[in-house]
Amino acid sequence: MATKVRTDPGILDKIGNTPLVKLDSLSAKNVTYFAKLEGHNPFGSVKDRAAYWMIKDAEEKGKIKRGHTIIIEPTSGNTGIALSGIANLLGYQVEIVIPEKASEETKKIIASLGAKIYETSDDLCPKVGAGTDQSIALATSIASSRPDKYFSPNQYSNEANFLGHYRGTGPEIWKQTEGKITHFFTGVGTGGTVTGISAYLKEQNKKIKTIGVQPQQNHLIQGLRNFEESAKPDLFLRRENVVDDWITITNEQAFAAVREVFAKEKMLVSPSSATVYAAMKSYKIDEGVVVGIFADDGRKFKSLYAQQKVFTEAEFDGALKEARHVSKIVYM
Ligand SMILES: Cc1ncc(COP(=O)(O)O)c(C=O)c1O
């Protein structure tokens, strides 16, 4: 992995408009499945959208100043990468509070993008709620000690996170499926993705069903949240009724799906994308057009996949060479 960020601000115009690709392995005569490949965002995940919208919003409201403000945020990975990359391009320093269980690759990328890292012993996704949210508590306490200097976008309640999807990802999916989408699957972290996209889609056609995908309790799926062990973030609570149904996927199902998607689709997917694939596969739909969010790709998970016996390091390298739909990412 290279460690230098390109400094072309034009990169920010490349956020969004990610491809929608057909999943032949799931599609049948009357039902077509698609994956929305958010790994094609310049910093490699769906979180480029939220990070960009939150920074733009804070600038427009005069809450931050280039060359002065330090942006601090608790995150389990992708928001940290996106904020570090985007803020770095725009002239902000960034500090990221991250659970130590996040993948080594993730932490290295954040550091290579110029951010300072604080590690906490939280579970993989910082839990919202009393007692368990060390990352959130630490970020809040650092930010409140110097309010003149620090700004925390607070993705767990920032409406701009919702708007990035309501104005961006939702309309893209509607257009890409020519208004034919019937079912929408996504995992949930802050809830920005699920609420923003679903709210927009349901305004176009109220019959569209949203299926929320959650990992098992005590999971290994970076970016996703299980709501039996973690309280629901404010951003999600504001519109939680957009979710029509929930499905829970185990670590075992998710890691089996990483291998399955590679074998059948020649795509190297992340644990969370595999979780969404496993959910789409096990949820019975006889007819329609189904879209799942693949929030990032598998490239950051070589060490996790070796540890979980999904791919040896050599198998991983081979899979990456063979993989289709590999995007250009700024930090690679
Ligand atoms: C890796 C990853 N990050 C983030 C998200 C979505 O997060 P949020 O609910 O914060 O928009 C997902 C959802 O699929 C994800 O898989």
The ligand as an SDF file (V2000), in Angstrom:
LIG
                    3D

 16 16  0  0  0  0  0  0  0  0999 V2000
  -18.2970   -1.0150    6.1240 C   0  0  0  0  0  0  0  0  0  0  0  0
  -19.5210   -0.1970    6.2720 C   0  0  0  0  0  0  0  0  0  0  0  0
  -19.4610    1.0430    6.7000 N   0  0  0  0  0  0  0  0  0  0  0  0
  -20.6010    1.7750    6.8120 C   0  0  0  0  0  0  0  0  0  0  0  0
  -21.8330    1.2970    6.4560 C   0  0  0  0  0  0  0  0  0  0  0  0
  -23.0700    2.1140    6.5600 C   0  0  0  0  0  0  0  0  0  0  0  0
  -22.9440    2.8980    7.5640 O   0  0  0  0  0  0  0  0  0  0  0  0
  -23.9350    4.0020    8.0270 P   0  0  0  0  0  0  0  0  0  0  0  0
  -25.0970    3.3210    8.6090 O   0  0  0  0  0  0  0  0  0  0  0  0
  -23.0880    4.6790    9.0360 O   0  0  0  0  0  0  0  0  0  0  0  0
  -24.2700    4.8950    6.9040 O   0  0  0  0  0  0  0  0  0  0  0  0
  -21.9300    0.0910    6.0320 C   0  0  0  0  0  0  0  0  0  0  0  0
  -23.2320   -0.3550    5.6260 C   0  0  0  0  0  0  0  0  0  0  0  0
  -23.3840   -1.2580    4.8710 O   0  0  0  0  0  0  0  0  0  0  0  0
  -20.7660   -0.6860    5.9480 C   0  0  0  0  0  0  0  0  0  0  0  0
  -20.8420   -1.9260    5.5260 O   0  0  0  0  0  0  0  0  0  0  0  0
  1  2  1  0
  2  3  1  0
  2 15  2  0
  3  4  2  0
  4  5  1  0
  5  6  1  0
  5 12  2  0
  6  7  1  0
  7  8  1  0
  8  9  2  0
  8 10  1  0
  8 11  1  0
 12 13  1  0
 12 15  1  0
 13 14  2  0
 15 16  1  0
M  END
$$$$
